[in-house]
């Protein structure tokens, strides 16, 4: 049976405008009946609600921020979503093992295998992958969009190298399962998925359907020590007492002396004090 799909492509994503026609041809070749709406991500959820009775699923092309923009519409309509990784880091696609080549991603949707995954939540804002404060928020605030489109993850690396020299450690209080932990850290990352940043792994056993959140706090003494941590951060395997704290829970609360910006799936959306929790099996999504 032909599936009716609402196609939303972020025209400002790294590969969105250049590959939109190729995406349409590929999806139609897989016998998908497309309703294509040109909209920016701030309207994605509204468009999904408007078309909920005319389609069987939603397909979104863009990066993690673009997919994040569909969450409220998906939660209200209960439509499944397919992901076309047209952004920069595409961590959600990596977590779900969705092929990065567009033909493979389109085939994943056409095959029709759907699984339920968790969502993260912080102060009323949802996230598929990650929420962060400290260095990541500074990077997301200052990375230049034209460089991100042209250079991809290299733009993030360049911005990180420029900022890390002047980044100061953050004093924070983490509440986890009845315990209060006081830290001085360059970065606190709370993950719902497995991957974040540009190729980093929050924990070796992290999954987007494990009904927990994974917190990683970078508590090194000097910024340059982060370079020694890169292998561990890439694999998600950490030695105790080596400057990285890992916590697992369904809920966290984080407090700082002054309001500190928090990014969710790459966009600044809220600030501390912050209440985090996992929402199990909240979204249905096409997977290989």
C-alpha positions in Angstrom: 0.0 0.0 0.0 1.3 3.5 -0.9 2.2 5.6 2.1 1.2 9.2 2.2 4.0 11.3 3.6 4.4 14.9 4.6 7.9 16.0 3.5 9.5 18.9 5.4 13.0 20.0 4.4 14.9 22.7 6.2 16.1 25.0 3.4 18.8 26.4 5.7 20.3 23.0 6.7 23.7 22.2 5.4 22.5 20.0 2.5 18.8 20.9 2.4 18.5 23.2 -0.5 21.0 21.3 -2.7 19.5 17.9 -2.3 15.7 18.5 -2.0 14.9 17.5 -5.6 17.0 14.4 -5.3 15.2 13.5 -2.1 11.8 13.9 -3.7 12.7 11.7 -6.7 14.1 9.0 -4.5 11.1 8.9 -2.1 8.7 8.8 -5.1 10.7 6.0 -6.6 10.0 4.1 -3.4 6.3 4.5 -4.0 5.7 7.2 -1.4 2.9 9.7 -2.1 4.4 13.0 -1.1 2.9 16.2 0.2 5.7 18.7 0.2 5.4 21.9 2.2 8.0 24.6 2.1 8.5 25.9 5.7 11.2 26.9 8.1 11.7 24.7 11.2 9.8 27.2 13.5 6.6 26.2 11.6 7.2 22.4 11.3 5.0 21.4 14.2 2.2 23.7 13.0 2.3 22.2 9.5 2.3 18.6 10.9 -0.9 19.4 12.8 -2.5 21.0 9.8 -1.9 17.9 7.6 -2.3 15.1 10.2 -5.5 13.7 8.6 -4.1 13.7 5.0 -0.9 11.8 5.7 0.4 8.5 7.3 3.8 9.7 8.3 6.2 12.7 8.4 9.6 12.9 6.7 12.0 15.6 7.8 15.2 16.6 6.1 17.8 18.6 8.0 20.0 18.3 11.1 19.2 17.5 14.7 17.7 20.9 15.2 15.3 20.5 12.3 14.1 17.1 13.6 13.7 18.6 17.1 11.4 21.2 15.6 8.9 18.5 14.7 8.5 17.1 18.3 5.4 18.9 19.5 3.6 18.2 16.2 4.5 14.5 16.4 3.5 14.2 20.1 0.1 15.7 19.3 -0.6 13.7 16.1 1.1 10.4 17.0 2.4 10.2 13.4 5.7 8.3 12.8 8.7 10.2 11.5 11.4 9.5 9.0 14.8 11.2 9.2 16.8 12.4 6.2 20.3 13.5 7.6 20.9 16.7 5.8 22.5 18.6 8.6 26.0 19.0 10.0 26.5 16.4 12.9 23.3 14.3 12.4 23.7 12.6 15.7 20.1 11.3 15.8 20.7 9.5 12.5 24.0 8.0 13.9 22.3 6.9 17.1 19.5 5.1 15.1 22.0 3.8 12.5 20.2 5.6 9.7 22.4 5.7 6.6 24.0 9.0 5.9 23.6 8.6 2.1 20.3 9.9 1.0 19.3 6.8 -1.0 19.9 4.6 2.1 17.9 7.0 4.3 15.0 7.0 1.9 15.0 3.2 1.7 14.9 3.0 5.5 11.7 5.0 5.4 10.2 3.0 2.5 10.9 -0.3 4.3 8.5 0.9 7.0 10.1 -0.5 10.1 9.1 1.6 13.1 10.4 1.7 16.7 9.4 3.8 19.7 12.2 5.9 21.2 12.5 8.1 24.3 12.7 11.8 24.5 14.6 14.0 26.9 12.9 17.0 28.6 14.4 20.0 30.3 12.4 23.0 31.6 9.5 22.3 29.2 11.8 21.8 26.1 12.2 18.4 24.4 15.3 16.9 22.9 16.1 13.8 21.0 19.8 13.7 21.6 21.4 16.1 24.0 21.2 19.1 26.2 24.3 20.9 27.3 25.7 23.8 29.3 29.2 25.3 29.4 31.4 25.0 26.3 28.8 23.4 24.0 26.3 26.3 24.6 29.1 28.8 24.0 30.0 27.0 20.7 26.3 26.9 19.6 25.9 30.6 20.4 29.0 31.7 18.5 29.5 29.2 15.6 29.0 31.2 12.3 26.2 29.7 10.3 27.9 30.3 6.9 30.9 28.4 8.1 28.7 25.6 9.5 27.1 25.2 6.0 30.4 25.3 4.2 32.7 23.4 6.6 30.3 21.1 8.6 31.7 19.8 11.8 35.0 21.5 11.1 33.2 24.8 11.9 32.4 23.5 15.4 36.0 22.4 15.9 37.3 25.8 14.9 34.9 27.6 17.2 35.7 25.2 20.1 39.4 25.9 19.7 38.8 29.6 19.7 36.6 29.5 22.8 38.3 26.9 24.9 41.3 29.2 25.7 39.0 31.6 27.6 36.3 29.2 28.8 36.0 29.3 32.6 34.9 26.4 34.7 31.3 26.3 35.8 30.3 25.7 39.4 27.2 23.6 39.5 25.2 21.5 41.9 23.8 18.2 40.4 20.9 16.5 42.1 20.7 12.8 41.2 18.7 10.0 42.9 18.8 11.8 46.3 22.4 12.7 46.1 23.8 16.2 45.8 27.1 16.5 43.8 29.0 19.8 43.6 31.3 20.2 40.6 33.6 22.6 38.8 33.3 21.7 35.2 33.9 22.9 31.7 30.9 21.1 30.3 27.8 19.3 31.5 26.1 17.2 28.9 22.8 15.3 29.4 22.1 12.8 26.7 19.0 10.9 25.7 20.7 9.3 22.7 24.1 7.8 22.3 26.1 10.3 20.3 26.6 14.1 20.7 28.9 16.8 19.5 31.1 15.8 16.6 31.6 12.1 17.0 31.5 11.8 20.9 29.8 9.0 22.8 28.2 9.7 26.1 28.4 6.1 27.4 29.4 2.8 25.8 26.0 1.2 26.6 23.8 4.3 26.0 20.7 3.9 23.8 17.8 6.1 22.8 15.3 3.6 24.1 16.9 2.6 27.4 14.5 4.9 29.4 17.3 6.8 31.1 19.4 9.9 30.7 23.2 9.9 30.8 25.1 12.8 32.2 28.7 13.6 31.4 30.6 16.3 33.4 34.0 17.4 32.2 35.9 18.1 35.4 39.5 18.5 34.3 41.7 21.0 35.9 43.0 22.7 32.8 41.4 23.1 29.4 44.3 21.5 27.5 43.7 18.2 29.3 40.7 17.7 27.1 43.0 16.6 24.3 44.0 13.6 26.5 40.3 12.8 26.9 39.4 12.6 23.3 39.8 8.8 22.9 37.6 8.2 26.0 35.0 10.7 24.9 34.9 9.1 21.4 34.4 5.6 22.8 32.3 6.4 25.8 34.6 4.4 28.1 36.0 6.3 31.1 38.4 5.6 33.9 37.2 6.6 37.3 38.7 9.7 38.8 40.3 10.9 35.4 38.4 14.1 35.1 35.1 12.8 33.6 32.0 12.1 35.8 29.3 9.9 34.4 25.8 9.6 36.0 22.8 7.7 34.9 19.2 8.4 36.0 15.7 9.0 34.8 15.8 12.6 36.3 18.4 15.2 37.1 18.3 18.7 38.6 21.1 21.2 38.0 21.6 24.5 39.8 24.2 27.2 39.2 24.9 30.5 41.0 23.8 32.5 37.9 21.5 31.5 35.1 23.5 29.5 32.6 22.4 28.9 29.0 21.4 25.4 27.9 21.3 24.1 24.3 19.0 21.3 23.3 19.8 19.5 20.0 22.1 22.4 19.1 19.8 25.4 19.8 19.9 27.6 22.9 16.4 27.1 24.5 16.6 27.5 28.3 18.9 28.1 31.3 19.6 26.9 34.8 18.1 26.1 37.2 17.2 23.1 35.2 15.0 20.0 35.7 15.7 17.1 33.4 13.7 13.9 32.8 13.3 11.1 30.3 9.9 10.5 28.6 9.9 6.8 27.6 8.7 5.6 24.2 7.4 9.0 23.2 8.0 9.1 19.5 7.7 6.5 16.7 10.5 6.7 14.1 11.6 4.8 11.0 14.8 2.7 11.5 16.8 0.3 9.4 
